[in-house]
Amino acid sequence: MNTNCSLPIVNLVAQRIDKLRIEQSLSLRELAKKSGISHSTLSNIIQATKIPNIYTLANICNALRISLSDFFNFDDNIITLRGKEAIII
């Protein structure tokens, strides 16, 4: 379901996927293919207009060679969610 996602965690997930993709020198098409999802779906996830379900996120993590637990470890920073803002300390 496409939606205008304003939840902070959605933006953090989108940014994290894109950061890991760039670090591994993968194009959107390459990561989409390795994840078993369409290019447009991955693009929408990275633009934070689509929320990935846990199965899709697990496939993306697998393609990026990272565990789900490591995926949510944002450089050991503490993430505090307040209202619509994410504060990384």
N, C-alpha and C positions, 0 to 999 in steps of 0.2 A: 504494500500500500504506500503510495507516494503521499507525502504530507510535508508541510513546512514545519520541520522539527525545531522546537525552541528549547528543548531540554539540554542542559549543559553536557550531560554524559554523551549524548548523541554527537555533539560537536567534538568532544574529546576522542571518541571512538573513530570518527571520520579522520581527524588529524593524525591519530596514531597509525591507522592503516596507511595513510598517504606517506607519512614519515618513513615507516618501515619499507614501503614499496620503493621509495626513492633511494634509501640507503642500500637496497639490494639491486639497484639499477634495473628495475622491472618497469615496463610500460603498463598502462592500464589494461591493455589487451592481453599481455602476457600473464599478469596476475589474475585476471578474470578467467582465462583459459585454465590456469593451474588450479583455480578455486572451483571450477565447474559452474561458474555463473556467467551471465552475459556481461558484455562490456558496458551496456547501458545501466544494468543493475549496479555494478561496481562503481560506475561514475556517479550514480545517484547516492550511493552510500557515502562516498568520499565528499560529495557536496552537501551531505547531511540533510538530504531531502527524502531519504529512505532509511528506515531503521532495519538493520539486519537481524534476522532471528538468530538464535544461538547456534543452530545447525550451519547456517551460512557463515557466521562469524568463525566457527570452528574450522570450516573449510578454508577460509581466508587465512587463518592462523597457520593451518597445516601447510598451505602454499608458501607462506612466509617463513616456515620452519621455526615457529615460535609456539609455545604452549599458551593456552587461554590464560592461565595464571600469570605468566610472564607478560602477556599482552596488556593486562590490567595493572601491571607494575609500572607506573609512570615515573621512571627514574628515582624511585624511592621517595618521591615527594608526597606530602600529605595533600589530598584533594578534599576541599571542603565545598559542599554544594549549599549555596544560600540563594533561595529564590530561583532566579533564572541565570545566576552567575556562578561560574566555577572559579574558585580561588585556589591557586597552586602555591603552597608554602614551601 
